[in-house]
Amino acid sequence: METTLAPPIAQHARPQRRRGRWFEFQAPLSTPAKIALAILAWALFLGIWQFAPRSPQMAALVPPPTKVAETLVELFTEKKFLADIAQSLQRVGISFALAVAVALPLGLLMGAFPAVEGFFNPIVSPFRYLPAPSFIPLLLAWLGTGDEQKIALLFIGVVWFLISLLMDDAKRVPLALIEASRTLGADRRQALFSVILPAALPYFLDTIRQMLAVSWTYLVIAEIVAATDGIGAVMMRAKRLVRMDTIIACILTIGALGFLSDLLLRGLRWWAFPYLRNTRH
């Protein structure tokens, strides 16, 4: 009895054209597509901000972007705003460098050795839930109203979270990798600095980049108390004069500085870890 076999389905099936590729789950976008979407988003945002109907009173409270741009030019050309930016950059840079200097070795040791975690984590973990601004009265009493108080507040705002996150990053190093190094004769110090630290460095850099953004969010809080310079001090003077355009200009400046610092750390990651250039982070 002769049997006719049906041809494989794959021979007749035609690949269906995929529609809506931008809305595929976790589908990567090309660089031109990302740039186009970013331009579209900002164009819509600025367009609504500029042309939204507003009363004269509302116009004073929410000035259009053209007015804010004029104020920015005035700040840079007439108000020595660049010196205030430099002062704020110095405070964020010093405080964050100190936080990394404390958190990186401590987080590495806590992630590598459970005994170190068991000793320090009961102190570090509760301090994460204490709001940094609550330390302002103590810092004023201990350090006065100078830069030391502001740098200390910025330090407190990020160091506890940074320690915990870096500890978790160190724990992401596969245990099999550590055990392999020990099998090959590495002692604890060699395993720590030649295996765990290099393997965790990309994670550390990503965490540092994210926490730097948090440090920028504390800048205004640090500079509104008895400050005579810095972006936060400019905002407080503008508040007394009801200059909303100046306040918005300062907010945008902080956002731009934070974005540029993020790009700098992204570039450092791209340069330092070429084998991770195609990974999402």
C-alpha positions in Angstrom: 0.0 0.0 0.0 1.5 3.2 -1.1 1.6 6.0 1.4 2.0 9.7 0.4 4.0 11.6 2.9 3.0 15.3 3.3 5.9 17.7 2.6 7.4 19.2 5.7 5.6 22.2 7.0 8.7 24.2 7.0 8.9 24.1 3.2 5.5 25.8 2.8 5.6 28.1 5.8 6.6 31.6 5.0 8.2 33.8 7.6 5.7 36.3 8.8 6.7 39.9 8.7 7.2 41.2 12.1 5.2 44.3 12.8 5.8 46.8 15.5 9.4 45.9 16.2 9.7 48.9 18.5 7.2 47.2 20.8 8.7 43.7 20.9 9.5 42.6 24.4 13.1 43.6 25.3 14.0 44.0 21.6 17.2 46.1 21.2 16.9 49.4 19.5 19.4 50.8 17.0 21.4 53.9 17.9 19.5 56.1 15.3 16.2 54.9 16.7 17.3 55.8 20.3 18.4 59.2 19.1 15.1 59.8 17.2 13.0 58.8 20.2 15.0 61.0 22.5 14.6 64.0 20.2 10.9 63.3 19.9 10.4 63.1 23.7 12.3 66.3 24.3 10.5 68.1 21.5 7.1 67.1 22.9 8.1 68.1 26.5 9.5 71.5 25.5 6.6 72.1 23.1 4.0 71.5 25.8 6.0 73.5 28.3 6.3 76.4 25.9 2.9 76.6 24.3 0.6 75.4 27.2 -1.9 78.1 28.0 -1.2 79.9 31.2 -2.5 83.0 33.0 -0.1 85.9 33.8 0.1 84.7 37.4 0.8 81.1 36.2 3.4 82.5 33.8 5.3 83.9 36.7 5.2 80.6 38.6 5.9 78.4 35.5 7.9 80.5 33.0 8.3 79.1 29.5 11.6 77.5 28.4 12.6 80.6 26.4 12.5 82.7 29.6 14.5 80.0 31.4 17.1 80.0 28.6 17.5 83.7 28.8 17.9 83.5 32.6 20.7 80.8 32.1 22.5 83.2 29.8 22.2 85.9 32.3 23.4 83.7 35.1 26.6 82.7 33.2 27.4 86.2 31.8 26.4 88.5 34.7 26.0 86.5 37.9 29.2 84.4 38.0 27.2 81.2 37.9 30.2 79.2 36.7 31.9 79.8 40.1 28.9 78.5 41.9 28.9 75.4 39.7 32.5 74.8 40.4 31.9 75.0 44.1 29.0 72.5 43.9 31.1 70.2 41.7 33.9 70.3 44.3 31.5 69.4 47.2 29.9 66.5 45.3 33.3 65.2 44.1 35.1 65.3 47.4 32.1 63.8 49.4 31.6 61.0 46.8 35.3 60.2 46.6 35.4 59.8 50.4 32.2 57.6 50.3 33.8 55.3 47.6 37.1 55.2 49.6 35.2 53.9 52.6 32.5 51.8 50.9 34.6 50.0 48.3 37.0 48.1 50.6 34.4 47.5 53.2 31.8 46.3 50.7 34.4 44.0 49.1 35.3 42.4 52.5 31.7 42.1 53.5 30.8 40.4 50.3 33.8 38.1 50.4 33.8 37.0 54.1 30.5 36.3 55.9 32.2 37.0 59.3 33.0 40.6 58.2 29.4 41.0 56.9 28.1 39.6 60.2 30.1 42.2 62.2 29.4 45.3 60.1 26.0 44.7 58.5 24.0 45.2 61.8 25.3 48.7 61.9 25.3 49.5 58.1 21.8 48.2 57.4 19.8 50.3 60.0 21.7 53.5 59.0 20.4 53.2 55.4 16.9 54.1 56.8 18.0 57.3 58.5 17.3 60.3 56.4 20.5 62.3 55.7 18.8 65.7 56.3 18.0 64.6 59.9 21.8 64.9 60.6 21.9 68.6 59.7 21.5 69.9 63.3 24.2 67.6 64.5 26.5 68.5 61.6 26.0 72.2 62.2 26.9 71.8 65.9 29.9 69.6 65.2 31.3 71.2 62.0 29.8 74.6 61.8 28.4 76.1 58.6 31.4 75.7 56.3 32.1 73.3 53.5 32.9 70.5 56.0 29.3 70.3 57.1 28.0 70.2 53.5 30.5 67.5 52.4 29.7 65.4 55.5 26.0 65.6 54.7 26.6 64.5 51.1 28.8 61.7 52.4 26.2 60.4 54.8 23.5 60.5 52.1 25.2 57.8 50.0 27.8 55.9 52.0 25.5 53.4 53.7 23.7 52.4 50.5 27.0 52.3 48.7 28.4 49.8 51.2 25.4 47.5 51.0 25.2 47.6 47.2 29.0 47.0 46.8 28.7 44.1 49.2 26.0 42.5 47.0 28.1 43.1 43.9 31.0 41.2 45.5 28.6 38.3 46.2 27.8 38.1 42.5 31.2 36.6 41.8 30.7 32.9 41.2 31.9 30.7 44.0 33.2 28.2 41.5 35.6 30.8 40.2 36.9 31.4 43.8 37.2 27.7 44.5 39.1 27.2 41.2 41.7 29.8 42.2 42.1 28.2 45.7 42.5 24.8 44.0 45.3 26.3 41.9 47.1 27.4 45.1 45.9 31.0 45.6 45.7 32.1 49.3 42.9 34.3 50.6 44.7 37.5 49.8 45.4 36.4 46.2 41.8 35.2 45.7 40.5 38.4 47.1 42.6 40.8 45.0 43.3 38.7 41.9 39.9 37.0 41.5 37.0 38.6 43.4 38.0 42.2 42.9 38.7 42.1 39.2 35.5 40.0 38.6 33.4 42.4 40.6 34.8 45.7 39.2 32.3 46.1 36.4 29.4 45.6 38.9 31.2 48.1 41.3 31.4 50.7 38.6 27.7 50.4 37.7 26.7 50.7 41.3 29.0 53.8 41.8 27.5 55.4 38.7 23.9 54.9 40.1 24.8 56.2 43.5 26.5 59.3 42.1 23.1 60.2 40.8 21.7 60.0 44.3 24.6 62.2 45.5 23.4 64.9 43.1 19.9 64.8 44.5 21.3 65.7 48.0 23.2 68.7 46.7 20.4 71.3 47.2 19.7 70.0 50.7 23.4 70.4 51.6 23.6 73.9 50.2 20.4 75.5 51.5 21.7 75.8 55.0 23.9 78.8 55.7 25.5 78.7 52.2 26.8 81.7 50.4 27.8 79.9 47.2 26.9 76.9 45.1 23.9 76.1 43.0 21.7 75.5 46.1 22.6 78.9 47.5 21.6 80.5 44.1 18.2 78.7 44.3 17.6 80.0 47.9 18.3 83.6 46.9 16.0 83.2 43.9 13.2 81.8 46.2 13.3 84.9 48.4 13.0 87.1 45.2 10.3 84.7 43.7 12.5 84.2 40.6 11.1 80.9 39.4 13.0 81.1 36.2 16.2 81.1 38.1 15.1 78.2 40.2 14.2 76.1 37.2 17.5 77.1 35.5 19.4 75.8 38.5 17.4 72.6 38.5 18.2 72.0 34.9 21.8 72.8 35.5 22.0 70.1 38.3 20.3 67.6 35.9 22.8 68.4 33.1 25.8 68.0 35.5 24.4 64.7 36.8 23.9 63.5 33.2 27.4 64.5 32.2 28.9 62.7 35.2 26.9 59.6 34.3 28.2 59.8 30.7 31.7 60.0 32.1 31.4 56.9 34.1 29.7 55.1 31.2 32.6 56.0 29.1 35.0 54.7 31.8 33.2 51.4 31.8 33.3 51.2 28.0 37.0 51.8 28.0 38.0 49.7 31.0 35.9 46.6 30.1 35.8 46.2 26.3 34.4 42.6 26.7 31.2 44.1 28.2 30.6 46.8 25.5 27.6 44.9 24.0 25.9 44.1 27.3 23.0 46.0 28.7 23.6 48.0 31.9 
